[in-house]
């Protein structure tokens, strides 16, 4: 039988293949080795960066661009500053100040109202009716929502008509008295067509809008705080419209009025270049309060609450607040055992207030319920938290579905989201709840001895 390597050329070819295979394996080994070294080096770097048990990525140093103020979003990565090990402690002022220098350009207001084309009519009792400019603007808000469920609700329609009449002329108030006789269909169809036209815009038209938004962002979307350029979260003022609320809010349908420069409070440092109001207008006030972090504020007319223009969540100030929350959680971890032991002991207290507090703490701890606070009746939606629960919100069952001492919760929580849960509780908690509910009506507070006001 012929030898396997009888042909010298074939042997030489096989030797070359073996060398290639060996070289290839060695090369893969070297590549894997380099990858392992790279991973080991990165892990080592993370360990050095470890702080309070949490590792974070190596920081990216930030530098201002040539003009020292505004930066395009495409270069936003450079806004991330290098953060040292003790950054929050180093940058926090001991006198309660949040900043030493603050400069910004102020807010961007909603565009002025543009009247409808003359061929778009509003009808009352089947006849065309020419509305004044103010009344027409408010009517458009309703027309834009015509297909929405809100406009069918009695409370929404009642509140809308009441606020709409405030914007009417004396003649309009006399003639437009019944909302059921108002026909907004033509206006509604016009806005639907406008919406569809925006979707069908050409690339050039869309590019122009994008460029304008980019310009506004560069001019108004950043501020200078203590030599750091910071992104602003919401530099545009909310446009006017109709208030919706969540759930069956008693104020739904009310008019959210247009915010004007005269409503605006500016906050900046004295030595900064103050924002200029639109021509012919003036700010309500210019403050220099470095104990707060907001840049602009105003009071909205529906709830009477104060609205703010704040920094972006990625800013140093916002990051510090998040860091403080985590630090609070770490401190809580050290003493939560004592707190739990204490509220369990308080279940047997002779003082009713302490018993109620201990049961409320138990629910907050075990079920993660929001604490809840007192609200003016009729001003907001009927939402509750743990401490503002009423007797009607819970049902006690000594035995249910094979479990003992079951509490059934059913109420509207934050944002009018229904909370429904059946949970077994400890016997002493169950007995205390029975005690709290004695001689009370369904609408009475369950924890009537607790005061949750700040």
N, C-alpha and C positions, 0 to 999 in steps of 0.2 A: 504494500500500500504506500502511496507517495506521502512524503512528509508534509505537514501543514504549512511549514515555512520553506518549502522547496524553492519557491520563486523569490529571489532576493529583492526585486522591486516591490513585491507585495508586502514583504516583511518591513521594508523601509517605510512604506505608506502607513502600515499599522503603528509603527513606532511614532510616526509624526502625529497620528490621531490620538495616541495615548498621552503624548506631551501636551497637546492642545486641551484635552479633557482635564488633565491634572492642573494645567495653568488656569483653566476656567474655574475649576473648583476652588483653587487658591484665591482667585480674584473675588469670587463670591464670599469666601470666608473673610477676606480683608474688608469687603464692603459691609458684611454683617458686623464685623468687629468695630468698624468706624461708626456704624449706626448705634451700637450698644454704648460706645464711648460718648457719642453725642447725647443720647438719652440720659446716661449717667451724669453728664455734665449739666444738662438741663435740670434734672432732678435735684442736683446739688445746689443749683442756683435757686430753685424754688424753696429748698430747705432754708437757705440763707434769708430768703424773702418771707419766711413763715412768721406770722405775727398772731399771737393769741390763739394758736392752733389752726389758723386758716392760711393756706398758701395763696399767693396772688401772683399774677404774671409780672415779669419785669416791666417797669414803667417806661413810658415814652416821653422824652423831654419835650416841652413846648417852648416855642419862641414866637414872638409877635412878628408880623410881616412888616414890610418897609414903612407903611403908613402908621404903624403902631396902634391900629384900632380895628378895622373891619377885615374879615377874612371870609373867603368863599367856602361854602359847605364842602366842596370837593377837597379842600385842604383841612377839613375839620379835624383830622387825626392829629395834626400838630397842636391842637388846642389842649391835648392831654399833657399835663405837667408832670415832671418827675416828682414822685411822692416818696419822701424819706420814711424811715422806720417810725419816727415819732412825729409824723407830719401834723396830725390833728392837734396835738398838744402844743407844737411849736407855733402854729398859725392862729390859735385861739387867743383872743384878747382877754385879759384878766378883769377888765372893767365892765364886761358885758357887751362891749362894742362888737359889731359884726364886720365892720370895715372902717377904713380911714379915708378912702377915696372912692367915689362912685360917680361915674359919668355915663349917660346914655342919651338916646335921641327922642325918648318919649314913645307914645303909642301910635298905631296906625288906626284911623277911624274908619267906620263903615262908609262906603260911598254914598253920596246923596241920592235921594229917590228920583227916579226918572219916570215921568208920567206915562201912562199907557198910550198907545197910538189911538188916534181919533176914531178909528173903525172898530175898536174893541169897546163894547158897551156893557154897562151894568144896568140891570133891569129891576124895577120895583113894581110889583103887582101887574106884571106883564108889559110894562111900558119902559122905554129907555129913560135913564135918569143920570144926568151929569153930576158927578161928585166933585167936591172941592179937592184940592191937592192932598191935604192932610187926611181927609176921610177916604180918599181913593187909596192912599198908601196902606192904611189899616185894612181896607177891604181886600187888598191883594194878599195880605197875610192869610186871611180866611180862605180865599180862592185857591191858594197854593196847597191848602190842606183839605180841600173839598172831598177827596177820595179817602181820607183817613177816618178811622173810627172815632177819633176825638170829636169831630164836628157833628156827630150824631148825639153826643152826650148833652143832657139838659144843663148841667152845671157849666160846661164849656161854652155853650151857646148863650147862656144867661150872662156870664162874665164878659164874654166878647162884646155883646150888644151894649152892655153898660159902659165899657171902656171906649167902644167905637163912638158912641154918642158924645163922649167928651171931646172928640176931635172934630165933630160936625159943626157946621154953621147953624145959626138959629133956624133957618129955613129947612135945612136937612133934618134937624131934630123933630120938627113938626110933622114932616112927611114920612120919614123912615122910622116907624115905630114898631113894626112887626118883622122879625128876622125871617119868619116863614114865607113872607112875600118877596124876599130878596133873592135875586137870581144871579149867582156868580159863575154860571157855567161857561159863558163866553170868555171870561177872564181866566178861568181854570184851563180851558183848552189852549189859550194863548201861551200860558206858562209851560204847558206840556210840549208845545211846539218849540218853544225856546230851548227847553232842556234837550230835546231831540236834536236841534240844530247844533248845540254845543258838542254833542257826541259825534256829529258828522263833520266837524271842522277839519280843515286841511292841516297837514303837518306844519306848514309855515305859520298858520294862525295859532296853533297850539304852542309852537316855539316862541312866538311873540309873548304869549301869556306866561310861559315858563320864564322867559328872560325878565319880564316885569316882576314876577314873584321873587326871582333871584336878586334883582336890584333892591327890592324892599327888604329882603332878608339881610342883605349886606349892610344896608343903611340903618335898619331898626332892630335887627335880630341879635345884636351883640352889645355888650356893655363893657366898660373898663372898671374893674374892681381891684383896688390895691395892686396895680400893675399887672393884673391878670385879665386877659380877654375871656369873658364868660358868655356862653350862649344863653339867650333869653327864651323862656318856654313859650309864652303866648303874647306876642307883642301887638296882636290885633284886637281891637275892641269888638265885643259881640254886636252884631247887627240887631236892629229892632225886630220884633216878631211877636208871636203869641206864646204865652207860657203853657207848657204841657204838664210838667211835673211827672211823678211816677205814681202808678196806682190811681186811685180815685182822689186826686189832690183837689182840695176845695177851692184852689185859686186857678185851676186850669182854665185857659181861654182868656186870661187877663193880658193886657198889652204890656210887653216889655218895651219901654220907651227908648228912643234913640239917645245914646250917650254923647254928650257934647263936651267941648273943652272946659266949659264952665262947671262941669261935674267932676273934673279930674284933679286929683292931688298928685303932684310930682314929688318924688323923693330922690335926692341926690346930694352930693357934698357941696359945701359952700364954694370951694375953690375950683369946682368943675365948670364946664361950659353947659349952662342950663338948657334943657330942651325948649324949643320955640313953639308956641301954639300956632295953629293955622292963622293966616292973615285976618285981622278984624276980630279975633277972639282972644280970650285970656284964660289962664288956668284958674281953677278955684283956689289953689294954694300951692306954694312950693315949699317943701319941708327939707330939713337936713337931719333926719333922725337915723343915726348909725346904730341904733339898738334893734332895728328891724332889717329884714332882707328884701322887702318888696320895693319895686321901682315906681309903680303907679297904682293908685287905688281909686275906687269910686263906689258909690252906694246904689245898688239896683233897687228898682221901685216895687218889685213884687213882694219879696220877703223882707226888704229893708236890710239885707245883708251886705257886707262889704266885699267887693271883688278886687282881686289883685293881679298885677302882672309880676311874675316871679322869675327866678332863674331856672334854667334847664336842670332836670334831675342829675345830669352829669357834672354839675358845677361843684366847686369846692364846698360851698355852704351847704348845699343839699346833701352832699356826701358825708359831711360832718354830722348832720342830723341823723342820717341812717346809722352811722357809726355809733352815735350815742344810744340809739335804740338797741343795738346789739350789745353794747356794754351794759345797759339796764337788764337785758335778758340774762347776761352772764352773772350779774350780781344776784338776780332773782334765783338762779339755779342754786346758789349757795345757801339760800334761806327758805326755799319753797317748802322744804320738809317741816320746818318750824311753823310756817303759816298754815299748812294743812293740819298739823297736830292741834294748833290753836283753834281753828274753826270747828274742828270735830269736838273739842272740849266745850266750845261755846254753844253747841246744840243743846246743852243741859243748863244754860244760863238762866237765872231767875229774871233777868231783864229781857222783855220782849224785843226791844230794839236790837240787842246783841244776838238773840236767836235768829231774827230775820236776816241780819247781816251775815251770819255764819252760813245759813242755808243758801243765800244768794251767792256767796263766795264759792260754795260747793258746786253750784250749777255753772258758774263762770269758769271754774277750774276744770270740771269734768266734761262739760258740753261745749266749752269755748263760746259761750253766748256773749254778745256785746252787753256792756253794763247797762246802757239805756239812760236816758235823761228826761227830765220833765219838759213839756212843751205847752205852749199856749193852745187851748182848745179851739178848734176850728181854723187855726192858722196854717197847719200842715197836715199831711196825710196821717192817718191813724196807724202809725208804726210804733213798735215798742221794743225794748230790750229787757234784759233780765230784771233789773230793779224797778221797771215800770210795768211789769206784767200785771194784768188784772185777773180776778177770780175766774172770769169766763175763758181765759186763755189756757187753763190747765184742767185736767180731769184725773181724779185719783181712783185707782182700782186696786183693792187688796190683793187680787189675783187676776191675771190676764195672760192668755196664751202660754200657760204653764209657768209663768214667772210671778214672783211675789212683789208687792209694793211697787206697782207700776204707775208712773206719772206720764200722762199724755199731753204733749204741748201742741198748741195750734194757734199761731198768731202771725201777723205781718211784721217782718223785720226790716232791716235797712233796705231802702229802695223799693219798699212794698213787696219784697219777695217773701212768699209764705214759708214759715218754718213749721214743719210737722215732724214730731218724733215721739216714739214711745220708749221710755227707758225705765228699767228697774232701779230703784234707789235703796239706800240703807233704811232700815226700819225707823230709826230715830228721825231721819229727814222726813219720811212719810208722815210720822206722827205730828211733827212740827207743822207740816203743810196743812194737815187737818185742823190744827189749832189756829193757824193763820186765817183759814177760810170760815171759821165759825162766825155766825151772825152777820155775814156779809152778803151783799147783793152781787150779781155777776159783773156789774160795771165798777165795783170797788177795787181799789189797789190790793194786790196780794201782799206786797211788802209796804204796808201803809206807814210804818215807823221809820222808813229809810228816807233820807234826804240826799239825792244824788246831784244836787246843784254844785258846780265847781266852787 
